[in-house]
Structures are given as structure tokens and as C-alpha cells.
């Protein structure tokens, strides 16, 4: 079965850092496009970042310079390093597999991990 | 960034009704447009990709159309289990965006 399991969420003070992890099973992350999508309470889905199979990375303007997406191919795990966190980063963060043959649609979603930025 | 505007923001319809949701892009995105269904407390689910291709396993009552800047998601015969929020997403270029969502309620 293809599955994504996120971890690493929690309560963090403004200005702090957090690293989210996403463990994949049933497929290989090194040959996949992987993304992070977040959703603040009661708000729309917001695309955050993507890492291409070839390694290129892209970010939403709202997180550029503060967040970094990476992967560990040996562990089939994708990470989101989040620095200089702000209250507006509070959200459920979903890990997602992107299918490049389907105009980069997300075909597999994790269950989400909650990040709360508050003092 | 490319902006997506969905309409309506919410709607209420009866079981069996035909429901149409529109998504307009701020610039042309060819057919790089996807639709997702999100039920309360759950992760989204892919319904339609490339504007009109139905994802495997999705009921045939869901369909999509459009290209360029104007797109439509249609539920031909609304079912009780279609209670959800529906989002469009554009994947044209290096950065991607979602619409604000359309909440579908059952009368």
C-alpha cells in the first residue's frame, strides 16, 4: 500500500524552529515529486513547497527563505525544516506525493501533522 | 503568482441535483488545473486532474471541463456523501496555488 505518515508537529514559540518528517511506504521518494501543503484553521489549502525527482525545490512566497524541503532517499523520508516561525504558520501540514504525469496533481496525501505557533 | 477564484463560496442543493462549481485563473494555465474534495477533518482527495481527467476510483457523477482561464467541476447527481469542500488547484509554472474552496451542503 502507498502511504505517507507525517510527524514532528507540535507547539512552538514565535521565532522558533521545527522539522517535519514524512515517511513514505509503497514507493520511492527519490523518483517522485514530493510536496507540502498546509491548512490553517478554517482556511483554504495553501501549497507550501515541492521537491522534484531531480532535486529542484520551489517555495511559496510566504515561506521562501524560512522553510527548506529536503529528502533522505535511503529512508524514503521527506523533511520540511521550518525556521523563524510566525503565528500565521499555524496549520495542519500535509505531506503529498505529486504525480508529474497528471499535471502535478497530488495523488497521495498524508494524514497531516499540526503545528501551532504561539507564546 | 497565479490566483484562482472559485464561485460560489458555498451552495446548498438537494440530493439528485446537478451542481456546478467554477474556477477562474488570473492568467492562462492551459489545462494545469486539478480538483479536490475535502471532507471535514480529513485530508483532501483528488477528483479531477488536467482539467477533465477523472482520477481512478472517483464516481462517474464527477466531471471537469475547461482550459485557459475558466474551469468547471460538475456533480451530475448530488449524493449525501458529496457533502464536502471542493478546491481547485493550478500547477502551471514553478509555484502552485489553490482556490478558496466551495462548501457544498445538502438541503
Boltz contact constraints between the chains, C-beta under 6 A:
constraints:
  - contact:
      token1: [A, 44]
      token2: [B, 98]
      max_distance: 6.0
  - contact:
      token1: [A, 44]
      token2: [B, 100]
      max_distance: 6.0
  - contact:
      token1: [A, 44]
      token2: [B, 101]
      max_distance: 6.0
  - contact:
      token1: [A, 45]
      token2: [B, 87]
      max_distance: 6.0
  - contact:
      token1: [A, 45]
      token2: [B, 98]
      max_distance: 6.0
  - contact:
      token1: [A, 47]
      token2: [B, 96]
      max_distance: 6.0
  - contact:
      token1: [A, 58]
      token2: [B, 94]
      max_distance: 6.0
  - contact:
      token1: [A, 58]
      token2: [B, 95]
      max_distance: 6.0
  - contact:
      token1: [A, 94]
      token2: [B, 43]
      max_distance: 6.0
  - contact:
      token1: [A, 102]
      token2: [B, 49]
      max_distance: 6.0
  - contact:
      token1: [A, 103]
      token2: [B, 32]
      max_distance: 6.0
  - contact:
      token1: [A, 103]
      token2: [B, 49]
      max_distance: 6.0
  - contact:
      token1: [A, 103]
      token2: [B, 50]
      max_distance: 6.0
  - contact:
      token1: [A, 103]
      token2: [B, 91]
      max_distance: 6.0
  - contact:
      token1: [A, 104]
      token2: [B, 91]
      max_distance: 6.0
  - contact:
      token1: [A, 105]
      token2: [B, 34]
      max_distance: 6.0
  - contact:
      token1: [A, 105]
      token2: [B, 46]
      max_distance: 6.0
  - contact:
      token1: [A, 105]
      token2: [B, 49]
      max_distance: 6.0
  - contact:
      token1: [A, 107]
      token2: [B, 46]
      max_distance: 6.0
  - contact:
      token1: [A, 109]
      token2: [B, 43]
      max_distance: 6.0
